[in-house]
Amino acid sequence: MFTVKAGYTDQVELDAPLERVREFFADLANFAALMPGVAQVVIDRKGIAHWDIETIIPVVGSMRQRFMLELAEDTEDRIEWFPIREETRNFLRFSADFLARSSDRTMVQFTQMVEMRRQNARDLHTLAGLAGETIINNEMTRRVTEMIQVFITRAKEKLEK
């Protein structure tokens, strides 16, 4: 089994009220608009979110994958999306926890985990076997970190207006 994993967890404090911050993170269109590499996010009639993500991996080249998620938790202080139960290859988990620091300041704990499983490396990409799991995992972690840091910077700009 060839498995590629990447993850990111961080906290950010925003000068915006909790309700506004939560609304922003609940709207998945913001991810497609503000996160590099996310080509689109579409929610179908069954409530399944389809994330199309593209990234460039050294040695391997460009990779585009679709991740299908379902809403696992939607409460006042937490939003969490999990891979659909039937998924066996592309796993994306996204969560955001919200804590009001004051009436107009909110802390967000943001986590995103990505995992892709294939029987053979070439099932992921023709050059994946040449690069190997370690190089791809390290590069995917770097790319996911960059994507989310850019997203958070852009989110701050929008929310703190």
C-alpha positions as YAML, in Angstrom:
chain: A
units: angstrom
residues:
- id: 1
  name: MET
  ca: [0.00, 0.00, 0.00]
- id: 2
  name: PHE
  ca: [1.36, 3.43, -0.98]
- id: 3
  name: THR
  ca: [0.17, 6.10, 1.48]
- id: 4
  name: VAL
  ca: [0.76, 9.84, 1.42]
- id: 5
  name: LYS
  ca: [-0.12, 11.93, 4.48]
- id: 6
  name: ALA
  ca: [0.02, 15.61, 5.37]
- id: 7
  name: GLY
  ca: [-1.45, 17.69, 8.15]
- id: 8
  name: TYR
  ca: [-1.62, 21.13, 9.65]
- id: 9
  name: THR
  ca: [-2.83, 22.42, 13.01]
- id: 10
  name: ASP
  ca: [-2.59, 25.96, 14.32]
- id: 11
  name: GLN
  ca: [-4.43, 28.67, 16.21]
- id: 12
  name: VAL
  ca: [-5.21, 32.13, 14.97]
- id: 13
  name: GLU
  ca: [-6.78, 35.02, 16.83]
- id: 14
  name: LEU
  ca: [-9.05, 37.24, 14.76]
- id: 15
  name: ASP
  ca: [-10.37, 40.71, 15.49]
- id: 16
  name: ALA
  ca: [-13.94, 39.74, 14.64]
- id: 17
  name: PRO
  ca: [-16.95, 38.45, 16.60]
- id: 18
  name: LEU
  ca: [-17.39, 34.69, 16.95]
- id: 19
  name: GLU
  ca: [-20.61, 34.56, 14.91]
- id: 20
  name: ARG
  ca: [-18.98, 36.29, 11.93]
- id: 21
  name: VAL
  ca: [-15.85, 34.10, 12.11]
- id: 22
  name: ARG
  ca: [-17.94, 30.93, 12.37]
- id: 23
  name: GLU
  ca: [-20.08, 31.95, 9.37]
- id: 24
  name: PHE
  ca: [-16.93, 32.57, 7.36]
- id: 25
  name: PHE
  ca: [-15.44, 29.12, 8.11]
- id: 26
  name: ALA
  ca: [-18.79, 27.40, 7.55]
- id: 27
  name: ASP
  ca: [-18.98, 28.79, 3.99]
- id: 28
  name: LEU
  ca: [-16.84, 26.36, 2.00]
- id: 29
  name: ALA
  ca: [-16.81, 28.72, -0.98]
- id: 30
  name: ASN
  ca: [-14.32, 30.81, 1.03]
- id: 31
  name: PHE
  ca: [-11.82, 27.94, 0.86]
- id: 32
  name: ALA
  ca: [-12.03, 27.74, -2.93]
- id: 33
  name: ALA
  ca: [-11.79, 31.53, -3.23]
- id: 34
  name: LEU
  ca: [-8.96, 32.12, -0.74]
- id: 35
  name: MET
  ca: [-6.89, 28.93, -0.47]
- id: 36
  name: PRO
  ca: [-4.34, 28.34, -3.23]
- id: 37
  name: GLY
  ca: [-4.55, 24.85, -4.68]
- id: 38
  name: VAL
  ca: [-8.25, 24.46, -4.00]
- id: 39
  name: ALA
  ca: [-9.70, 24.58, -7.50]
- id: 40
  name: GLN
  ca: [-13.28, 24.30, -6.33]
- id: 41
  name: VAL
  ca: [-15.56, 23.15, -3.55]
- id: 42
  name: VAL
  ca: [-19.05, 22.07, -4.52]
- id: 43
  name: ILE
  ca: [-21.76, 20.73, -2.22]
- id: 44
  name: ASP
  ca: [-24.12, 18.31, -3.96]
- id: 45
  name: ARG
  ca: [-27.82, 17.69, -3.24]
- id: 46
  name: LYS
  ca: [-26.93, 15.03, -0.64]
- id: 47
  name: GLY
  ca: [-24.82, 17.53, 1.34]
- id: 48
  name: ILE
  ca: [-21.53, 15.94, 0.24]
- id: 49
  name: ALA
  ca: [-18.75, 18.49, -0.25]
- id: 50
  name: HIS
  ca: [-16.50, 17.76, -3.24]
- id: 51
  name: TRP
  ca: [-13.08, 19.44, -2.86]
- id: 52
  name: ASP
  ca: [-10.90, 19.50, -5.99]
- id: 53
  name: ILE
  ca: [-7.31, 20.16, -4.91]
- id: 54
  name: GLU
  ca: [-4.27, 20.58, -7.10]
- id: 55
  name: THR
  ca: [-0.65, 20.79, -6.01]
- id: 56
  name: ILE
  ca: [2.81, 20.47, -7.49]
- id: 57
  name: ILE
  ca: [5.21, 17.95, -5.96]
- id: 58
  name: PRO
  ca: [8.93, 18.00, -6.88]
- id: 59
  name: VAL
  ca: [9.96, 15.03, -9.02]
- id: 60
  name: VAL
  ca: [6.31, 13.98, -9.36]
- id: 61
  name: GLY
  ca: [4.79, 17.11, -10.92]
- id: 62
  name: SER
  ca: [1.22, 18.33, -10.79]
- id: 63
  name: MET
  ca: [-1.38, 16.24, -8.95]
- id: 64
  name: ARG
  ca: [-5.11, 16.90, -8.84]
- id: 65
  name: GLN
  ca: [-7.36, 14.91, -6.53]
- id: 66
  name: ARG
  ca: [-11.01, 15.00, -5.47]
- id: 67
  name: PHE
  ca: [-11.95, 14.61, -1.83]
- id: 68
  name: MET
  ca: [-15.55, 13.95, -0.79]
- id: 69
  name: LEU
  ca: [-16.57, 15.07, 2.70]
- id: 70
  name: GLU
  ca: [-19.65, 15.03, 4.86]
- id: 71
  name: LEU
  ca: [-20.44, 17.37, 7.71]
- id: 72
  name: ALA
  ca: [-19.61, 15.52, 10.94]
- id: 73
  name: GLU
  ca: [-20.21, 18.34, 13.44]
- id: 74
  name: ASP
  ca: [-21.86, 21.71, 13.15]
- id: 75
  name: THR
  ca: [-22.20, 23.36, 16.54]
- id: 76
  name: GLU
  ca: [-21.79, 26.90, 17.78]
- id: 77
  name: ASP
  ca: [-18.15, 26.30, 18.72]
- id: 78
  name: ARG
  ca: [-17.05, 23.65, 16.18]
- id: 79
  name: ILE
  ca: [-17.30, 22.77, 12.50]
- id: 80
  name: GLU
  ca: [-15.90, 19.46, 11.29]
- id: 81
  name: TRP
  ca: [-15.93, 17.75, 7.90]
- id: 82
  name: PHE
  ca: [-14.92, 14.07, 7.55]
- id: 83
  name: PRO
  ca: [-14.36, 11.85, 4.51]
- id: 84
  name: ILE
  ca: [-17.54, 10.12, 3.42]
- id: 85
  name: ARG
  ca: [-17.95, 6.64, 4.90]
- id: 86
  name: GLU
  ca: [-17.52, 4.92, 1.54]
- id: 87
  name: GLU
  ca: [-14.16, 6.58, 0.80]
- id: 88
  name: THR
  ca: [-11.16, 4.26, 0.46]
- id: 89
  name: ARG
  ca: [-8.55, 6.40, -1.35]
- id: 90
  name: ASN
  ca: [-8.73, 10.16, -0.71]
- id: 91
  name: PHE
  ca: [-9.23, 11.34, 2.85]
- id: 92
  name: LEU
  ca: [-9.53, 14.98, 3.89]
- id: 93
  name: ARG
  ca: [-10.53, 16.07, 7.38]
- id: 94
  name: PHE
  ca: [-11.11, 19.69, 8.22]
- id: 95
  name: SER
  ca: [-12.11, 21.14, 11.58]
- id: 96
  name: ALA
  ca: [-12.31, 24.56, 13.14]
- id: 97
  name: ASP
  ca: [-12.96, 25.21, 16.83]
- id: 98
  name: PHE
  ca: [-14.10, 28.68, 17.90]
- id: 99
  name: LEU
  ca: [-13.58, 30.44, 21.21]
- id: 100
  name: ALA
  ca: [-14.78, 33.98, 21.86]
- id: 101
  name: ARG
  ca: [-11.99, 35.95, 23.56]
- id: 102
  name: SER
  ca: [-14.22, 39.02, 23.81]
- id: 103
  name: SER
  ca: [-17.29, 40.35, 22.00]
- id: 104
  name: ASP
  ca: [-15.18, 41.22, 18.96]
- id: 105
  name: ARG
  ca: [-12.19, 38.85, 19.20]
- id: 106
  name: THR
  ca: [-12.24, 35.11, 18.35]
- id: 107
  name: MET
  ca: [-9.66, 32.33, 18.63]
- id: 108
  name: VAL
  ca: [-9.81, 29.64, 15.92]
- id: 109
  name: GLN
  ca: [-8.09, 26.26, 16.28]
- id: 110
  name: PHE
  ca: [-7.75, 25.06, 12.69]
- id: 111
  name: THR
  ca: [-6.85, 21.48, 11.65]
- id: 112
  name: GLN
  ca: [-6.60, 19.93, 8.22]
- id: 113
  name: MET
  ca: [-5.43, 16.37, 7.54]
- id: 114
  name: VAL
  ca: [-4.92, 14.80, 4.11]
- id: 115
  name: GLU
  ca: [-4.27, 11.15, 3.31]
- id: 116
  name: MET
  ca: [-4.18, 9.39, -0.05]
- id: 117
  name: ARG
  ca: [-3.98, 5.59, -0.24]
- id: 118
  name: ARG
  ca: [-3.19, 3.58, -3.35]
- id: 119
  name: GLN
  ca: [-2.31, -0.07, -3.99]
- id: 120
  name: ASN
  ca: [0.76, 1.05, -6.00]
- id: 121
  name: ALA
  ca: [2.63, 4.35, -6.18]
- id: 122
  name: ARG
  ca: [1.89, 4.71, -9.90]
- id: 123
  name: ASP
  ca: [-1.85, 4.62, -9.11]
- id: 124
  name: LEU
  ca: [-1.33, 8.04, -7.52]
- id: 125
  name: HIS
  ca: [1.02, 9.41, -10.18]
- id: 126
  name: THR
  ca: [3.32, 7.76, -12.73]
- id: 127
  name: LEU
  ca: [6.40, 9.22, -11.00]
- id: 128
  name: ALA
  ca: [5.29, 8.71, -7.38]
- id: 129
  name: GLY
  ca: [7.32, 5.52, -6.98]
- id: 130
  name: LEU
  ca: [10.47, 7.33, -8.07]
- id: 131
  name: ALA
  ca: [9.93, 10.08, -5.47]
- id: 132
  name: GLY
  ca: [8.80, 7.71, -2.71]
- id: 133
  name: GLU
  ca: [6.44, 8.18, 0.22]
- id: 134
  name: THR
  ca: [8.85, 10.17, 2.40]
- id: 135
  name: ILE
  ca: [9.60, 12.87, -0.17]
- id: 136
  name: ILE
  ca: [5.93, 13.16, -1.15]
- id: 137
  name: ASN
  ca: [4.78, 13.24, 2.51]
- id: 138
  name: ASN
  ca: [7.28, 15.99, 3.35]
- id: 139
  name: GLU
  ca: [6.38, 18.01, 0.29]
- id: 140
  name: MET
  ca: [2.63, 17.56, 0.82]
- id: 141
  name: THR
  ca: [3.01, 18.73, 4.43]
- id: 142
  name: ARG
  ca: [4.92, 21.79, 3.22]
- id: 143
  name: ARG
  ca: [2.29, 22.52, 0.55]
- id: 144
  name: VAL
  ca: [-0.65, 22.06, 2.92]
- id: 145
  name: THR
  ca: [1.05, 24.39, 5.43]
- id: 146
  name: GLU
  ca: [1.59, 27.04, 2.73]
- id: 147
  name: MET
  ca: [-1.99, 26.71, 1.47]
- id: 148
  name: ILE
  ca: [-3.50, 27.12, 4.91]
- id: 149
  name: GLN
  ca: [-1.19, 29.96, 5.96]
- id: 150
  name: VAL
  ca: [-2.16, 31.89, 2.82]
- id: 151
  name: PHE
  ca: [-5.83, 31.10, 3.51]
- id: 152
  name: ILE
  ca: [-5.55, 32.32, 7.12]
- id: 153
  name: THR
  ca: [-3.81, 35.53, 6.02]
- id: 154
  name: ARG
  ca: [-6.55, 36.20, 3.46]
- id: 155
  name: ALA
  ca: [-9.27, 35.27, 5.96]
- id: 156
  name: LYS
  ca: [-7.84, 37.76, 8.47]
- id: 157
  name: GLU
  ca: [-7.90, 40.48, 5.81]
- id: 158
  name: LYS
  ca: [-11.56, 39.78, 5.05]
- id: 159
  name: LEU
  ca: [-12.73, 39.32, 8.63]
- id: 160
  name: GLU
  ca: [-10.83, 42.18, 10.23]
- id: 161
  name: LYS
  ca: [-12.10, 44.91, 7.89]
...
